[in-house]
Amino acid sequence: MQSQRYVKEDSFEFVLPPEIEALPEAKEEFLRAMEEDARHYERLAALLQEKHYEAFLREGEEPKAAARKAEKKAIEDARFVLPNACDT
């Protein structure tokens, strides 16, 4: 098990429910939804990271530390778009 709070979900794993997997049309729709969720997560994380990075720099953080802190803060909020099917 891994935390979604501080660990970036690159190409997150997910659970494919057997009932959805058994119906080709449902499986196709489910997989499209997972791909879309991943795109939204990545975009949100990038937008938030950029915002937080600039803020940390203004507060006097060194660029490397600002980048690290910004990523952690960004993924903490971006995770809310991840589906319940996300494997943790």
C-alpha positions as CSV (number, residue, x, y, z in Angstrom):
1,M,0.0,0.0,0.0
2,Q,1.3,3.5,-0.8
3,S,0.1,6.9,0.1
4,Q,-1.7,9.0,-2.6
5,R,-1.0,12.0,-0.6
6,Y,2.7,12.4,-1.2
7,V,3.5,9.9,-3.9
8,K,3.0,11.0,-7.5
9,E,0.7,8.6,-9.4
10,D,2.5,8.3,-12.7
11,S,0.5,5.8,-14.8
12,F,-1.5,4.8,-11.8
13,E,-2.6,1.2,-11.5
14,F,-6.3,0.5,-11.0
15,V,-8.7,-2.3,-10.3
16,L,-10.9,-3.5,-13.1
17,P,-14.1,-4.9,-11.6
18,P,-15.0,-8.4,-13.0
19,E,-18.5,-7.3,-14.0
20,I,-17.1,-4.4,-16.0
21,E,-14.4,-6.6,-17.5
22,A,-17.0,-9.2,-18.6
23,L,-18.8,-6.7,-20.9
24,P,-16.6,-5.4,-23.7
25,E,-18.4,-2.1,-24.1
26,A,-18.3,-1.5,-20.3
27,K,-14.6,-2.4,-20.2
28,E,-13.8,0.0,-23.1
29,E,-15.7,2.8,-21.4
30,F,-14.0,2.1,-18.0
31,L,-10.5,2.2,-19.6
32,R,-11.3,5.5,-21.4
33,A,-12.4,6.9,-18.0
34,M,-9.1,5.8,-16.4
35,E,-7.1,7.4,-19.2
36,E,-9.0,10.6,-18.9
37,D,-8.6,10.7,-15.1
38,A,-4.8,10.2,-15.6
39,R,-4.7,13.2,-18.0
40,H,-6.6,15.4,-15.5
41,Y,-4.4,14.3,-12.6
42,E,-1.2,15.1,-14.6
43,R,-2.5,18.5,-15.7
44,L,-3.7,19.5,-12.3
45,A,-0.4,18.4,-10.7
46,A,1.5,20.4,-13.3
47,L,-0.6,23.6,-12.8
48,L,-0.4,23.4,-9.0
49,Q,3.3,22.6,-9.0
50,E,4.1,25.7,-11.1
51,K,2.0,27.9,-8.8
52,H,3.6,26.5,-5.6
53,Y,7.1,26.6,-7.0
54,E,6.8,30.3,-7.7
55,A,5.4,30.9,-4.3
56,F,8.2,29.0,-2.5
57,L,10.8,30.9,-4.5
58,R,9.2,34.2,-3.4
59,E,9.4,33.0,0.2
60,G,13.2,32.6,-0.3
61,E,13.5,28.9,-0.9
62,E,16.4,27.6,-3.0
63,P,15.2,26.4,-6.4
64,K,15.8,22.7,-5.7
65,A,14.0,22.8,-2.3
66,A,11.2,24.9,-3.8
67,A,10.7,22.3,-6.6
68,R,10.6,19.4,-4.1
69,K,8.1,21.1,-1.8
70,A,6.0,22.3,-4.8
71,E,5.7,18.8,-6.1
72,K,4.6,17.4,-2.8
73,K,2.0,20.2,-2.3
74,A,0.7,19.8,-5.8
75,I,0.2,16.1,-5.8
76,E,-1.5,16.3,-2.4
77,D,-4.4,18.3,-4.0
78,A,-4.3,16.7,-7.5
79,R,-5.0,13.3,-6.0
80,F,-8.6,14.2,-5.5
81,V,-9.3,13.6,-9.1
82,L,-8.1,10.0,-8.9
83,P,-10.9,7.4,-9.1
84,N,-11.9,5.0,-6.4
85,A,-10.5,2.2,-8.6
86,C,-7.0,3.6,-8.2
87,D,-4.8,0.9,-6.7
88,T,-2.9,2.1,-3.6
